[in-house]
Amino acid sequence: MKANGTVAQIGLAALVLVLSLLATATSLEAQKAAGIARVGWLEVCGPGPKRPHFDIFRARLAELGYAEGKNLVIEQRSQVANTTECRG
């Protein structure tokens, strides 16, 4: 009789442990979603005054509720290429 009670207590303790782990995992995901989004932007010609695609990209992100410095970081990189598009 005593063995059955011990098995039941172990089973209950295991159930409580699993439920607490699931609750912790759910709360961690919720906190992670509220963080800052990081986006990479690669330009082939390098930064310059004419960047229509980047401006459109930033405007669309703003429409979706993203604001640089608040919930968005855009990391820009450029690689200068020797093409006619880059020379103007």
HELIX and SHEET records of a PDB file:
HELIX    1   1 LYS A    2  ALA A   33  1                                  32    
HELIX    2   2 PRO A   52  GLU A   63  1                                  12    
HELIX    3   3 THR A   84  ARG A   87  1                                   4    
SHEET    1   A 2 ALA A  37  GLU A  43  0                                        
SHEET    2   A 2 LEU A  72  SER A  78  1                                        
END                                                                             
